[in-house]
């Protein structure tokens, strides 16, 4: 019984670590850019 508990606990920790590594690898989305028309042929971001 103790061996089974250690196996389940090890598998749960491994699953948690893999999920945590996958979550932290996703980069944050860059902010959305807006264009403002300054003159006829001139825009600013």
Secondary structure, 3 states (H helix, E strand, C coil): CHHHHHHHHHHHHHHHHHHHHHHHCCCCCCCCCCCEEEECCEEEC
